[in-house]
Amino acid sequence: MSLQFDEGTYTVTRRTDSIRLLAKEFALLHFLYENKEKAFTRSQLLDRVWPLEYPVERTVDDHVYRLRKKLKRWEEIALETVRGYGYRLNIRSNVAILPSNPSAQDQEMREVIHGLFRKYHLYGQGKSMLTLLDQQEALGIEIDPFYQLYIHFIQGDLAWLITTTEIPFEKRLYWLLIFTHTLIEPSESLPLYEKALNSSALSAEQLRELRILNIVEVYAEVGQYERAKARLIETYHVMEQDELIHFRLPVKLSALYVELWGGSGEAVEDKMAALRSGLKDAPYLREIGRFQVMEGLWLLRQGRIREAEPRMDDGLDVLKMTLNAPLYLNSAYQILLFMEHHRIEGRLRTKYRQVYAGISKSYGVPVYGQQIVDEIRTFLSPFAPSSDLPLI
């Protein structure tokens, strides 16, 4: 189901039915609709909808109450209360695709849409993916269940990822694991990654990606530089063997990150030069943002702090623009880890602590972070970590 918003008249329309709202009711619904199925605290909603005013949290409750009454006749829309947290807008998906959209059942169309999602994913165009998902009914398309889950992941919808009963925990495990790196110290997340690699819960593709990509940077962060380098050798072998051409830039970035932590200046410069060349031919926003952050880390390592700050800020801005929450959050966390490793204190350290805290709060980390870690630990507790796993 899709809604159309007319800012001139504060009118929201569903198909041929329209509802007139007050200005702040309209703004609140519009914001929640653009971020559907993502939970927000009352404070977050006040910041987004009443940015230059000073209302109390009760203001949000009053507007939600009035919106519920006005939207009651549209059964697909649910303005849900997230107990102990805040509110989220949910669009119920149990309404069948209308017969007037036969394209939803067309196999060729499904393949085209799946390919389009893959391209948007590749280019880091999170907003494009959300727009396509948002317009399923109008376009007469059906989205693969994988992308339904993936959208919650890239939106940073931790509330849904940890509380939903629609999808078994095993199906959500990999995506929750990716977030653990930003929730706890690397020395704590590494055993979880290793246990996951030794479990039977992940798919073959997830095991491969966790082994050859996600875990590599954690090895570097805990000081296991040689182990990270050895794992990268395996990574290159698997990439060639399985023809994983889309892994090339992410792996090059991981290799650069490893060198930033434990390699020589010459090794860092060589990898940065190769990446600059590669990004010219393949301007993917996610990779550009990560590279800019790492350029800032390299400047930090050289003591060029004034130059490092704007470079890291540029990188975080690009990552924010991609609407890829886990990568945005992870990069902010890696800046803090790197500064701690190099004992950089003062104003800059304080600034990036606040940056990370702000991003974390926007995705509900203070509320759901510990629950995610606890449930992953409980689920993986029967599995022993292994330091010498076979290649996937």
Secondary structure, DSSP 8 states (H G I E B T S, - for coil): ---EEETTTTEEEETTEEEE--HHHHHHHHHHHHTTT--EEHHHHHHHHSTTS---HHHHHHHHHHHHHHTTT-TTEEEEEETTTEEEEEE---S---TT-GGGG-HHHHHHHHHHHHHHHHHT-HHHHHHHHHTHHHHT----HHHHHHHHHHTT-HHHHHH-SSS-HHHHHHHHHHHHTTTS-HHHHHHHHHHHHTSSSS-HHHHHHIIIIIHHHHHHHTT-HHHHHHHHHHHHHHHHHHT-GGGHHHHHHHHHHHHHHHS-HHHHHHHHHHHHHHHHHS--HHHHHHHHHHHHHHHHHTT-HHHHHHHHHHHHHHHHHTT-HHHHHHHHHHHHHHHHHTT--SHHHHHHHHHHHHHHHHTTHHHHHHHHHHHHHHHHTTS---SS----
